[in-house]
Amino acid sequence: MNADRVLVAGAGPVGLVAALHLAQHEVPVTVLEAEPALPETLRASTFHPPTLDMLAPTGVLEAFLAMGFKAPTVQYRERAGCIAEFDFGQIADVTAHPYRLQCEQFKLNRLLYEKLADLPGAEVLFSSEVTGVEEAAASVTAVVAQGRATRRFRGRFLVGADGARSNVRKSLDIPFDGFTWPERFLVVSTPFPFEDHFAGLAPVSYFADPEEWFFLLRVPGLWRVMFPTRPEESDASVLSDASVERRLQRVLPAGQPYPVRHRTLYPVHQRVAGRYRRGRAFLAGDAAHINNPLGGMGMNGGIHDGYNLAHRLVRVWREEAPASELDGYDRQRRPIALEYANVHSTSNKLNLEARDPERQQQFRRAMRETAADPKKSYEYLLRISMIASLRTAARL
Ligand SMILES: Cc1cc2nc3c(=O)[nH]c(=O)nc-3n(C[C@H](O)[C@H](O)[C@H](O)COP(=O)(O)OP(=O)(O)OC[C@H]3O[C@@H](n4cnc5c(N)ncnc54)[C@H](O)[C@@H]3O)c2cc1C
């Protein structure tokens, strides 16, 4: 393919959203993916209303909605019952999709990839790991390992959407400041029908608990249960049948063993790249920011990055905007990761795990008051759906 193109490192949701937007606007694009096929690991599964709005023009949304589970409400609970419930129907005036869609992210990736593969001017190369970036005045080159061979791919711009361990970020020498939480998070999937046992349970429910908080997310046919783990527990112990069973029985004593379909243990970080751009290379998604999953802001924020950046690249490519258009990407998106996703995901975690009785009461009182006041709950829904973050970004 011609060297005048946009290179995208990584065929995750962020790289694929950016690549599809570019290709659908006739910008030639080459996606370089390290793995031999699209990864199908179970990771994020919550898609917020504005993310669904952004996906609509790509033509994949209808099929994706059919694969997922629509969650019209979200709840904060304690073991004694519901503390507060919020209904996304309240923000139907500002989104065409007033619900969260619960669906595994790899299913979206598959749809994006199929759409992209049909477009002229787009290619996805598997088993192609970007190992370095070489910058020049008028181009940028990705150094790519393909098996034992090393090839160089030249493009006009490079989008580094190669995940949290981003080689693009390292190669550009951009720091990834922040910290790693001492505890890892465990996700377990089970077909057990929690909805039949907790009265009025919402498909997305966060349970505050001083001993061990958890949250329940419903995807088609399964509930995903997310737990923190103690730092001193070994991986093998956390993932053992006995320990998974013990944790599930604490959620709800089922009187029988839980059927378990899947389990993953992963470290959780709060980190943001020192900058999102160096010359012709950009960082997006997990390559640029990572945060804990409470609130589902990581992947959604990443897709918002991919969309924002691709939109700008299209305008510059078509000479509809000057090159300075690209400066707006870092200016709009980086503060959102720092001041929104980082701050809110951290406070979500601290509220759910609070042990201090006063802090627990404060959180519960604030949630009840917010849910009871239509104006406050409207603002709250704008915040948790990430519409507020997009509005803030648009003003920067
Ligand atoms: C185990 C796990 C569980 C998670 N669970 C949740 C959750 O429950 N809720 C939530 O909100 N978020 C969760 N996340 C985070 C969420 O999955 C990410 O925010 C999201 O995947 C980011 O998308 P991305 O496209 O930026 O990166 P990724 O999805 O990581 O995609 C990056 C892609 O780049 C490829 N790649 C990597 N290095 C290179 C390279 N050098 N060259 C070329 N290709 C490369 C990878 O193979 C991958 O396909 C989880 C993450 C993990 C790891």
The ligand as a Gaussian input file, in Angstrom:
#p B3LYP/6-31G(d) Opt

LIG

0 1
 C       -8.052000      -8.320000      32.005000
 C       -8.705000      -7.005000      31.758000
 C      -10.016000      -6.803000      32.157000
 C      -10.617000      -5.580000      31.931000
 N      -11.880000      -5.425000      32.354000
 C      -12.464000      -4.219000      32.210000
 C      -13.766000      -4.009000      32.695000
 O      -14.388000      -4.904000      33.275000
 N      -14.305000      -2.779000      32.510000
 C      -13.630000      -1.753000      31.873000
 O      -14.157000      -0.640000      31.727000
 N      -12.402000      -1.952000      31.397000
 C      -11.807000      -3.150000      31.552000
 N      -10.559000      -3.332000      31.079000
 C       -9.937000      -2.245000      30.328000
 C      -10.412000      -2.240000      28.878000
 O      -10.395000      -3.557000      28.383000
 C       -9.519000      -1.300000      28.066000
 O       -9.739000       0.023000      28.544000
 C       -9.767000      -1.338000      26.569000
 O       -9.513000      -2.627000      26.044000
 C       -8.863000      -0.313000      25.857000
 O       -8.905000      -0.491000      24.475000
 P       -7.618000      -0.209000      23.599000
 O       -8.057000      -0.434000      22.182000
 O       -7.023000       1.099000      23.958000
 O       -6.546000      -1.283000      24.034000
 P       -6.600000      -2.865000      23.932000
 O       -7.993000      -3.361000      23.988000
 O       -5.607000      -3.353000      24.914000
 O       -6.095000      -3.152000      22.465000
 C       -4.739000      -2.996000      22.100000
 C       -4.472000      -3.865000      20.904000
 O       -3.139000      -3.627000      20.496000
 C       -2.455000      -4.868000      20.313000
 N       -1.049000      -4.579000      20.584000
 C       -0.416000      -4.490000      21.769000
 N        0.875000      -4.143000      21.576000
 C        1.038000      -3.990000      20.260000
 C        2.135000      -3.616000      19.447000
 N        3.307000      -3.300000      19.995000
 N        1.963000      -3.552000      18.109000
 C        0.763000      -3.842000      17.545000
 N       -0.310000      -4.225000      18.259000
 C       -0.174000      -4.267000      19.616000
 C       -3.112000      -5.812000      21.284000
 O       -2.941000      -7.153000      20.892000
 C       -4.568000      -5.355000      21.215000
 O       -5.262000      -5.997000      20.176000
 C       -9.922000      -4.534000      31.288000
 C       -8.617000      -4.731000      30.891000
 C       -7.998000      -5.943000      31.123000
 C       -6.579000      -6.113000      30.703000

